[in-house]
Amino acid sequence: MRQPYIEGGKTYLCALVKLLFMDFMPPSALLRISILSIYLLLPQANAWSQTVADIRPMLKGLRDDQQQQLIRYLRHINAPLDEGVQNAYRQLPERRKKQVVDLLEYYRTPNRENLLTTVSWLPDTLHLGDMADRIVHVDSFRVTNTGQYPYLIERARATCDCVIYQTPDYPIMPGESATLRVEFNSREKIGHSRPVVVVYDNSFPNRRQILHIKAHILPRKTARMPWDN
């Protein structure tokens, strides 16, 4: 089978890693192992191309989103991902290996969309109290999977443009917890503000969770001049 773009794949991959190598942030060690394993399975580049034998030092400087870009590029050039995933799996402790197997079994279960899990949010309401106009408050909700199936957030929406949220983009296994990050902007929301974030998921009983934000926005005081009455 013809594999487009894979000729010289190591060279292009190195170039991409260098392009993504910017601000230092500790990346996922297992994702680094997976990418390295896939890299080693790529064919050698043309004679004029230059590659490196070990890209692990380059991977250490990648943010999580940059690693995901790299994985998407590897898929684009038809890199053999299965072996990389298997090598990453081998590095896991036994408890994590069991969770991976449980997740794979869940994916293979017929009609899994009918398998709902239970979750607990702490808190489910953020009480921000009095706050001034034009303030950005950063906070979070923490969810714990209290059921027997993986917890998957499909999407979310906020009822107000004053709320920006970031949901976990990975399965939350039974007994595990994760954080949903929110930013509330009080700009031009004078008075009582009650936005909510609706999370669409596979939770019992309604496949959704509603998270509340409550705040009382106070107008900013303006300086008075001597000639003001």
KOLDREN-521421 format. One line per field, with one value per residue: x, y, z of N, C-alpha, C, O in turn; residue number from 1. Coordinates in steps of 0.02 Angstrom, whole numbers, plus 50000, padded with zeros to 5 digits. Example, Ala and Ser with C-alpha at 12.3 -4.5 7.8 and 13.67 -1.06 7.14 Angstrom:
// residues 2
nu (50660	50642) .
nv (49716	49888) .
nw (50390	50354) .
cau (50615	50684) .
cav (49775	49947) .
caw (50390	50357) .
cu (50660	50645) .
cv (49835	50002) .
cw (50390	50394) .
ou (50712	50670) .
ov (49834	50057) .
ow (50423	50402) .
seq (1	2) .
This chain:
// residues 229
nu (50043	50027	50109	50085	50189	50274	50405	50562	50513	50567	50650	50560	50485	50578	50600	50474	50465	50567	50510	50400	50463	50469	50421	50469	50387	50339	50309	50199	50266	50238	50178	50287	50367	50286	50286	50423	50441	50362	50431	50553	50513	50491	50537	50706	50770	50797	50959	51008	50949	50941	50937	50904	50966	50904	50762	50716	50771	50722	50585	50561	50540	50414	50246	50087	49985	50064	50125	50013	49987	50098	50071	49959	50020	50102	50004	49960	50066	50056	50118	50164	50064	50019	50124	50195	50102	50090	50219	50220	50121	50183	50267	50191	50133	50060	49929	49888	49897	49791	49685	49695	49667	49536	49476	49492	49415	49292	49275	49255	49134	48971	48839	48881	48847	48738	48783	48792	48877	48906	48936	49024	49025	49130	49163	48986	48937	49001	49029	49057	49037	49041	49111	49215	49175	49239	49334	49429	49401	49478	49444	49391	49302	49290	49281	49232	49235	49118	49061	49049	49094	49197	49207	49151	49166	49075	49046	49026	48936	48916	48803	48825	48923	49020	49089	49223	49277	49366	49367	49406	49492	49500	49463	49391	49428	49344	49339	49436	49485	49458	49485	49383	49412	49374	49344	49284	49220	49187	49151	49043	48933	48849	48770	48674	48742	48718	48776	48783	48866	48840	48867	48886	48876	48912	48839	48737	48573	48535	48625	48695	48768	48747	48829	48855	48884	48895	48883	48903	48908	48992	48983	49122	49201	49203	49316	49284	49273	49315	49225	49114	48942) .
nv (49941	50110	50239	50396	50542	50487	50463	50517	50549	50557	50667	50773	50762	50792	50926	50977	50956	51042	51162	51168	51177	51276	51372	51307	51172	51045	50897	50758	50608	50480	50506	50558	50442	50366	50444	50441	50304	50285	50368	50300	50196	50249	50263	50283	50442	50529	50533	50661	50715	50761	50683	50647	50533	50514	50584	50621	50725	50837	50822	50849	50983	51016	51078	51011	51030	51048	50924	50850	50905	50855	50717	50715	50751	50639	50543	50594	50568	50434	50358	50214	50197	50104	50026	50121	50160	50039	50025	50135	50092	49983	50044	50082	50076	49932	49959	50066	50005	49914	50003	50056	49942	49919	50033	50009	49893	49949	50034	49937	49883	49838	49954	50050	50180	50178	50152	50223	50326	50376	50536	50656	50825	50947	51103	51116	51237	51398	51521	51681	51801	51978	52076	52183	52279	52233	52134	51986	51828	51680	51510	51345	51191	51031	50864	50700	50533	50427	50311	50155	50153	50227	50405	50523	50678	50756	50882	51057	51203	51378	51491	51623	51751	51793	51693	51584	51421	51268	51104	50936	50836	50700	50527	50500	50391	50266	50316	50411	50586	50749	50915	51053	51200	51372	51541	51691	51841	51997	52109	52240	52179	52223	52208	52066	51916	51764	51653	51492	51336	51211	51043	50916	50744	50572	50544	50482	50537	50603	50630	50748	50887	51026	51170	51303	51480	51612	51782	51950	52098	52248	52421	52516	52641	52812	52947	53099	53268	53434	53526	53451	53423) .
nw (50000	49958	50045	50076	50096	50190	50156	50200	50323	50454	50448	50426	50541	50641	50607	50636	50774	50817	50778	50864	50985	51111	51242	51402	51476	51584	51500	51460	51512	51467	51344	51278	51269	51185	51066	51036	51012	50898	50811	50796	50716	50593	50418	50355	50307	50149	50065	50069	50177	50351	50508	50683	50806	50927	50989	51111	51199	51131	51142	51274	51292	51248	51255	51314	51216	51104	51093	51058	50932	50867	50871	50788	50668	50649	50625	50504	50417	50408	50510	50608	50734	50828	50885	50955	51052	51119	51173	51260	51347	51408	51498	51603	51775	51860	51905	51824	51700	51708	51708	51579	51503	51548	51493	51355	51343	51372	51261	51165	51196	51149	51112	51204	51229	51308	51433	51580	51699	51871	51946	52047	52086	52153	52200	52156	52137	52120	52233	52220	52281	52323	52195	52098	51951	51789	51820	51808	51860	51903	51919	51974	51946	52020	51971	52015	51967	52019	51982	51887	51758	51626	51630	51518	51446	51328	51271	51312	51367	51398	51477	51464	51390	51472	51531	51515	51481	51513	51478	51539	51421	51410	51452	51612	51732	51836	52006	51987	51974	51901	51834	51792	51719	51742	51688	51744	51689	51746	51678	51636	51696	51798	51955	52011	51955	51872	51793	51708	51678	51566	51559	51447	51446	51492	51607	51741	51790	51674	51573	51579	51669	51776	51814	51926	51937	52046	52078	52139	52062	52079	52039	51979	52076	52035	52021	52104	52057	52119	52066	52038	52070) .
cau (50000	50066	50105	50106	50223	50316	50475	50594	50471	50606	50674	50504	50465	50627	50586	50414	50482	50604	50462	50358	50505	50469	50422	50475	50334	50347	50258	50182	50321	50214	50168	50354	50387	50247	50310	50489	50433	50337	50486	50602	50485	50488	50592	50759	50759	50841	51030	51022	50913	50975	50894	50940	50954	50862	50727	50690	50785	50679	50517	50554	50521	50349	50185	50040	49952	50112	50131	49954	49998	50147	50036	49917	50065	50122	49948	49957	50116	50044	50164	50133	50050	50005	50184	50211	50055	50107	50279	50200	50082	50230	50300	50143	50126	50007	49863	49871	49886	49723	49639	49697	49630	49465	49453	49488	49356	49233	49268	49233	49069	48915	48790	48911	48815	48687	48816	48801	48913	48887	48992	49015	49060	49146	49092	48945	48921	49054	49002	49110	49022	49047	49172	49211	49168	49300	49381	49429	49412	49494	49425	49383	49259	49324	49234	49256	49195	49099	49026	49088	49114	49234	49168	49172	49133	49070	49050	48998	48918	48902	48744	48845	48989	49066	49121	49265	49289	49409	49347	49453	49483	49519	49417	49404	49412	49311	49382	49482	49457	49486	49466	49356	49436	49331	49362	49224	49236	49131	49144	48976	48884	48831	48714	48681	48757	48707	48788	48792	48901	48806	48915	48853	48921	48879	48823	48669	48526	48513	48681	48720	48778	48741	48874	48832	48928	48855	48924	48870	48956	48985	49012	49183	49192	49238	49343	49243	49311	49286	49169	49056	48889) .
cav (50000	50171	50279	50464	50587	50456	50466	50572	50567	50575	50736	50819	50758	50832	50996	50996	50960	51104	51217	51170	51182	51346	51380	51244	51150	50972	50861	50691	50562	50424	50529	50562	50374	50346	50480	50415	50237	50294	50398	50248	50151	50283	50247	50332	50496	50529	50542	50732	50736	50752	50664	50634	50465	50514	50649	50632	50792	50886	50812	50873	51053	51026	51081	50957	51042	51038	50852	50827	50923	50808	50654	50722	50748	50569	50510	50621	50534	50362	50326	50157	50220	50050	50005	50174	50155	49979	50040	50178	50050	49941	50084	50099	50030	49883	49989	50105	49957	49888	50056	50059	49883	49932	50082	49975	49850	49993	50055	49880	49860	49859	49999	50081	50245	50168	50139	50287	50324	50429	50581	50705	50888	50983	51118	51123	51308	51444	51582	51730	51858	52044	52088	52244	52275	52225	52089	51917	51781	51612	51461	51278	51139	50966	50809	50633	50479	50382	50253	50097	50160	50289	50467	50558	50742	50764	50953	51100	51270	51426	51531	51693	51760	51813	51633	51542	51359	51217	51039	50881	50807	50630	50489	50499	50323	50260	50332	50465	50654	50796	50984	51095	51267	51425	51611	51733	51911	52036	52171	52261	52133	52254	52176	51994	51877	51693	51610	51421	51296	51148	50992	50858	50688	50507	50536	50463	50503	50645	50642	50817	50917	51099	51202	51371	51533	51665	51840	52016	52143	52317	52470	52548	52709	52861	53003	53160	53330	53485	53561	53407	53432) .
caw (50000	49954	50105	50057	50142	50241	50135	50235	50380	50513	50440	50436	50611	50678	50594	50671	50846	50827	50771	50923	51044	51133	51315	51438	51521	51590	51462	51482	51499	51426	51275	51249	51251	51128	51007	51020	50983	50830	50773	50780	50665	50529	50373	50352	50259	50091	50082	50082	50237	50415	50564	50745	50829	50987	50992	51178	51225	51098	51166	51343	51293	51217	51295	51299	51153	51051	51084	51020	50862	50841	50860	50727	50610	50640	50591	50437	50376	50413	50556	50642	50802	50874	50921	51002	51108	51157	51212	51316	51393	51445	51550	51656	51832	51849	51916	51764	51645	51715	51687	51506	51479	51560	51444	51290	51345	51368	51191	51125	51220	51107	51143	51263	51242	51360	51498	51614	51762	51918	51960	52101	52075	52214	52214	52096	52133	52142	52263	52215	52324	52293	52157	52059	51878	51748	51853	51784	51915	51880	51971	51945	51974	52020	51964	52031	51939	52073	51953	51867	51688	51614	51624	51457	51432	51255	51256	51364	51344	51450	51462	51463	51359	51525	51557	51472	51517	51483	51506	51528	51355	51414	51495	51684	51751	51902	52063	51970	51974	51853	51847	51740	51734	51717	51698	51745	51676	51773	51639	51617	51725	51862	51989	52024	51895	51887	51734	51721	51628	51556	51537	51416	51462	51499	51678	51761	51746	51618	51526	51584	51734	51774	51863	51936	51960	52075	52097	52142	52031	52102	51993	52002	52098	51994	52060	52101	52053	52163	52035	52031	52120) .
cu (50044	50055	50130	50140	50272	50389	50507	50556	50510	50631	50619	50482	50513	50614	50525	50427	50520	50558	50420	50398	50511	50474	50427	50415	50339	50293	50244	50238	50298	50202	50235	50378	50351	50273	50378	50484	50410	50392	50536	50578	50480	50546	50645	50745	50806	50912	51045	50990	50955	50923	50936	50921	50905	50829	50700	50709	50741	50608	50507	50531	50452	50293	50139	50007	49999	50125	50072	49960	50047	50115	49993	49960	50087	50066	49946	50007	50112	50096	50129	50122	50042	50065	50204	50166	50072	50169	50264	50163	50129	50263	50255	50148	50064	49937	49841	49859	49814	49672	49637	49658	49555	49437	49445	49428	49292	49222	49241	49164	49013	48867	48817	48881	48761	48717	48832	48837	48888	48949	48973	49057	49070	49192	49052	48921	48980	49021	49058	49098	49026	49114	49161	49200	49237	49355	49373	49447	49423	49480	49416	49331	49297	49272	49268	49208	49181	49064	49073	49111	49156	49187	49195	49132	49134	49078	49021	48977	48904	48843	48761	48914	49041	49105	49160	49282	49336	49394	49403	49439	49503	49469	49439	49381	49380	49361	49430	49446	49492	49457	49439	49372	49388	49362	49297	49246	49176	49117	49071	48922	48860	48767	48727	48690	48754	48718	48796	48833	48865	48856	48875	48900	48883	48863	48750	48637	48513	48567	48703	48726	48775	48781	48858	48889	48884	48900	48881	48921	48941	49016	49075	49169	49234	49260	49299	49290	49278	49226	49108	49006	48862) .
cv (50062	50213	50350	50500	50554	50455	50528	50593	50588	50647	50786	50820	50798	50906	51020	51002	51024	51165	51224	51183	51255	51348	51312	51232	51074	50935	50793	50642	50505	50444	50536	50493	50351	50378	50453	50347	50241	50321	50345	50200	50184	50263	50301	50383	50487	50546	50615	50756	50723	50735	50659	50565	50463	50583	50663	50701	50846	50881	50844	50946	51068	51031	51024	50968	51033	50963	50824	50846	50874	50740	50658	50721	50677	50529	50530	50585	50458	50326	50269	50173	50162	50031	50058	50172	50095	49991	50085	50138	50008	49979	50098	50051	49986	49914	50029	50059	49930	49940	50062	50001	49893	49981	50051	49928	49891	50015	49999	49854	49883	49904	50033	50150	50239	50156	50206	50278	50380	50472	50627	50766	50924	51042	51112	51195	51349	51507	51634	51793	51924	52049	52149	52229	52268	52185	52020	51871	51711	51563	51393	51238	51073	50910	50744	50582	50428	50319	50198	50099	50224	50348	50507	50622	50753	50837	50992	51166	51314	51470	51605	51698	51783	51754	51598	51479	51314	51151	50988	50848	50733	50593	50492	50431	50321	50272	50389	50532	50696	50865	51017	51167	51319	51494	51651	51806	51954	52100	52182	52211	52158	52222	52103	51956	51803	51650	51537	51391	51229	51099	50932	50799	50622	50492	50519	50520	50540	50660	50715	50838	50992	51128	51276	51417	51590	51722	51902	52068	52215	52365	52500	52620	52756	52920	53065	53221	53383	53521	53518	53420	53365) .
cw (50000	50017	50089	50114	50189	50222	50167	50297	50441	50509	50454	50509	50654	50669	50632	50746	50861	50824	50834	50987	51065	51208	51349	51482	51525	51552	51491	51463	51454	51355	51241	51227	51189	51064	50987	50987	50911	50785	50751	50726	50597	50485	50375	50298	50199	50111	50099	50146	50299	50469	50626	50769	50887	50994	51062	51208	51194	51124	51235	51345	51265	51268	51274	51231	51094	51039	51044	50947	50829	50826	50797	50664	50597	50606	50517	50391	50382	50457	50593	50716	50852	50916	50972	51063	51152	51200	51271	51369	51437	51503	51609	51715	51823	51857	51854	51704	51648	51692	51611	51476	51489	51510	51375	51288	51340	51296	51147	51144	51173	51146	51205	51278	51294	51429	51531	51681	51808	51933	52018	52086	52141	52197	52149	52087	52160	52169	52265	52257	52287	52255	52113	51985	51845	51784	51822	51842	51886	51936	51937	51982	51970	52019	51980	52002	51995	52048	51933	51794	51679	51605	51566	51450	51357	51235	51315	51332	51405	51429	51456	51430	51410	51553	51502	51512	51477	51516	51497	51460	51353	51459	51568	51710	51820	51959	52050	51970	51921	51866	51784	51759	51704	51731	51693	51739	51697	51733	51618	51640	51793	51890	52002	51958	51913	51824	51755	51663	51625	51525	51510	51418	51461	51572	51688	51800	51680	51566	51525	51657	51726	51832	51866	51959	51985	52099	52100	52119	52052	52052	52023	52023	52054	52038	52050	52102	52097	52133	52023	52087	52141) .
ou (50093	49999	50190	50125	50308	50432	50482	50566	50488	50632	50629	50464	50492	50618	50524	50403	50506	50566	50406	50368	50554	50525	50394	50394	50343	50234	50274	50255	50335	50214	50240	50406	50381	50281	50391	50520	50434	50400	50558	50619	50464	50600	50631	50711	50849	50924	51090	51004	50999	50872	50997	50866	50868	50863	50665	50666	50724	50573	50451	50505	50434	50291	50150	50000	49978	50134	50081	49940	50038	50129	49991	49939	50091	50080	49932	49993	50159	50115	50070	50167	50057	50060	50227	50190	50069	50171	50292	50172	50116	50283	50278	50166	50021	49892	49783	49817	49781	49622	49583	49620	49515	49380	49396	49393	49244	49165	49208	49138	49009	48856	48780	48887	48739	48681	48879	48828	48853	49005	48914	49117	49023	49251	49080	48888	49005	48988	49103	49144	49015	49166	49105	49213	49287	49414	49318	49502	49381	49501	49432	49316	49333	49226	49326	49147	49225	49041	49129	49144	49150	49133	49254	49070	49187	49114	48994	48999	48882	48834	48716	48957	49099	49149	49134	49300	49343	49406	49444	49381	49522	49435	49499	49321	49386	49416	49462	49385	49547	49410	49467	49348	49364	49400	49260	49286	49122	49074	49041	48871	48852	48718	48784	48651	48783	48673	48813	48833	48860	48883	48836	48957	48829	48871	48706	48672	48482	48555	48727	48693	48797	48769	48849	48935	48840	48948	48828	48971	48885	49069	49081	49129	49291	49225	49278	49337	49218	49182	49057	49026	48817) .
ov (50066	50221	50362	50490	50588	50448	50584	50649	50633	50683	50835	50872	50834	50945	51076	51049	51057	51213	51280	51199	51291	51329	51265	51276	51042	50942	50773	50636	50484	50405	50523	50486	50320	50345	50443	50333	50204	50299	50345	50167	50151	50247	50358	50368	50443	50570	50629	50812	50680	50768	50666	50541	50414	50633	50713	50732	50896	50932	50863	50968	51126	50994	50992	50921	51013	50942	50779	50807	50855	50710	50611	50694	50656	50486	50489	50574	50423	50270	50275	50162	50170	50021	50041	50180	50099	49969	50076	50150	49999	49948	50124	49993	50002	49898	50025	50074	49923	49923	50073	50010	49877	49973	50065	49924	49870	50015	50013	49809	49943	49894	50044	50175	50290	50149	50240	50227	50425	50447	50636	50761	50931	51033	51105	51211	51336	51543	51630	51832	51927	52029	52165	52174	52295	52201	51997	51876	51686	51573	51385	51250	51061	50909	50733	50587	50392	50279	50193	50053	50270	50342	50524	50621	50758	50852	50962	51183	51289	51484	51646	51656	51793	51763	51584	51484	51321	51143	50995	50835	50707	50625	50487	50416	50368	50244	50414	50534	50680	50872	51010	51192	51311	51503	51646	51830	51948	52140	52139	52203	52119	52211	52081	51964	51781	51612	51522	51416	51193	51112	50902	50803	50617	50436	50539	50551	50511	50700	50740	50810	51019	51113	51308	51396	51613	51710	51906	52080	52239	52351	52508	52655	52741	52939	53080	53225	53378	53544	53542	53426	53362) .
ow (50038	50040	50089	50173	50225	50266	50161	50322	50477	50558	50490	50535	50700	50717	50658	50778	50911	50861	50856	51039	51039	51237	51328	51520	51473	51571	51541	51404	51409	51309	51181	51172	51145	51013	50927	50939	50868	50728	50693	50694	50548	50510	50393	50248	50199	50167	50139	50168	50299	50474	50623	50756	50895	51003	51071	51239	51227	51129	51252	51397	51257	51316	51222	51192	51040	50982	51003	50904	50771	50775	50758	50613	50539	50565	50473	50332	50364	50442	50608	50757	50911	50977	51027	51120	51213	51258	51325	51429	51496	51553	51660	51707	51782	51819	51834	51662	51596	51660	51582	51429	51445	51486	51340	51237	51308	51273	51097	51112	51159	51206	51253	51334	51322	51478	51512	51715	51785	51934	52035	52074	52181	52182	52095	52038	52214	52131	52308	52268	52226	52281	52093	51961	51871	51780	51810	51869	51848	51993	51878	52041	51922	52059	51962	52011	52016	52088	51957	51771	51720	51575	51565	51447	51326	51187	51362	51276	51457	51370	51445	51442	51393	51595	51448	51571	51417	51576	51451	51443	51300	51499	51583	51709	51859	51961	52097	51966	51898	51905	51729	51809	51648	51778	51645	51779	51668	51752	51586	51606	51840	51855	52003	51911	51962	51805	51812	51607	51675	51472	51546	51394	51433	51596	51649	51840	51634	51520	51474	51701	51676	51890	51815	51994	51949	52135	52067	52154	52044	52024	52083	51991	52038	52085	51994	52140	52112	52169	52000	52145	52183) .
seq (1	2	3	4	5	6	7	8	9	10	11	12	13	14	15	16	17	18	19	20	21	22	23	24	25	26	27	28	29	30	31	32	33	34	35	36	37	38	39	40	41	42	43	44	45	46	47	48	49	50	51	52	53	54	55	56	57	58	59	60	61	62	63	64	65	66	67	68	69	70	71	72	73	74	75	76	77	78	79	80	81	82	83	84	85	86	87	88	89	90	91	92	93	94	95	96	97	98	99	100	101	102	103	104	105	106	107	108	109	110	111	112	113	114	115	116	117	118	119	120	121	122	123	124	125	126	127	128	129	130	131	132	133	134	135	136	137	138	139	140	141	142	143	144	145	146	147	148	149	150	151	152	153	154	155	156	157	158	159	160	161	162	163	164	165	166	167	168	169	170	171	172	173	174	175	176	177	178	179	180	181	182	183	184	185	186	187	188	189	190	191	192	193	194	195	196	197	198	199	200	201	202	203	204	205	206	207	208	209	210	211	212	213	214	215	216	217	218	219	220	221	222	223	224	225	226	227	228	229) .
